[in-house]
Structures are given as structure tokens and as C-alpha cells.
Amino acid sequence: MKRNSPGTDIPPQDRLIYALDRMTPPQAVAAVRDLHEAVHIFKIGWPLILQGGLEVANQIANAVPGKGIRVFLDLKADDIPETMFSSLEEIERRTENIVFVTVHVPDVNIVEFLGERAERKLQFKIIAITLLTSMDDSDLKELMIEMPKDEYVVLMATRARNHGCDGVICSGQEVKSIKNALGTDFIAITPGIRPTWGIVEGDDQKRVVTPAEAIRNGADHIVVGRPIRNASDPLEAAWKIRSEIALALENDKGSESSPNDPRLFAVG
């Protein structure tokens, strides 16, 4: 059976996204330079933005000239529509090579509104948060939401699509349901990735899967932070995850042709 994904147009190096967490801007730039052979998309969030402003996104995008480095801006923006629209316009005006920006599920069609004001589409994709991977059914019950997490996540994903978002952040446990409900062109980005060899002390993630499980379930991209950052050799860890991604794709009928990079499958 062909897997639940947009298809064959996502390069392998773009499927793995590295989260630049718990770093200063100079450390983040150094990490990009160290890992750029295995990773081309890097996620930054509020800690780095608070240290270096939006300019830090440009520093990361240009850390290795000519290598096509892109930035995933994980802002999880959530505000009244006017503030949301203005914020997204400022991001587009002040940054370059941004590929994804995260928001909480909006109440209005954010893409249509921006198109009317700016008379053009955004260069980056708007990705909505469904349910943080640090939360589970018990957390939903505390919020008085009497709905299983799988149903809740699909509901949030449906609202996100209806309100103009290009895709969602979801755990690998729910991505198959989202693809089945909303189609293969709706982007699914999966955090909470834990390779079997990547033990995380004091892990705060509750809904986790391995890289191969996420890809087999239909994730278009996976976000990995601590299993790479905490490894004795982060670049080797990144290549190991790339190998798991490649094997999952190779073993899936109708997926990409087998990768030919000698570094894949070679690390143990």
C-alpha cells in the first residue's frame, strides 16, 4: 500500500528537521555548520528569538552559503486576528529562507486575509499546532475536553485546514488518521521523535514514536532535538536518523527510489 504522504517530491535531507534548542545564537549557527551535510531545515523557537530577534533566523539561514539552509520558525503564534496577520507580515518582510511558521489553530482564514492585504501569498507555509506531544488524554480531561486525543487532533487539523493552514504539527501516533481524513497534500510535521538508541533523561514527551514509525505512518517531516543534541557525535546521530528515514521509505511500496548517499546505512 502506498504510504500516506504528499508523494515523492520531498528530498530526504528535508525530511529531518533539527531543533536548535537550548542554544545561544552563536551556538545555533555553529550547529548548523556542523550538521548541514545531513540536515537542511533547522527549527528555532522563542528562546533564540528572544536572544537575537528575527535576525537570528537570517543568521541561521546564511550560516552555510549555497547549501540551501532553511528555517522553521516555531512561534506557536496565538492572538487576535489583527495581531496574527501583522506578525506574519513582519516575519515575511524581515526574514529570508523561512519554510514553516507555526500558529495555534486560527479562528479565521488567515491565508485568504493575508492574500487580500498583501496581494500575494506568503513565501512560507503556515503550520498549526494540534496537541503538544507533551500532552495526552489525561491532560485533555483536565481541560474539560471529553474527547480521545486522536479525535481531538483530527478535529484541530480539520479546523486548521478549513482556516487556511497548510498543515499541522502532530505526533506520529495520530498522523495516519490526519492523512486519511484530510488527504495526502496536507502537511504533517511530527515532533516527539525518539530513536530506540536515543535515550532522553527526564523526558517530558508523552506521545513518542521512532523515526521509521513516523515516516511509515505518513509524516512528511520529523523534528528531532535532544537525541541529536545529546549524542556524543551529533552528526553521526543525524545520519543514523536519516538512515532510518531512508529505510522506512525504501521498504514502503510506491515511495522514493533507494537513496545513494554512501553515508546512509553505513553508521552503526
Order of alpha helices (4+ residues) and beta strands (2+ residues): alpha-beta-alpha-beta-alpha-alpha-beta-alpha-beta-alpha-beta-alpha-alpha-beta-alpha-beta-alpha-beta-alpha-alpha
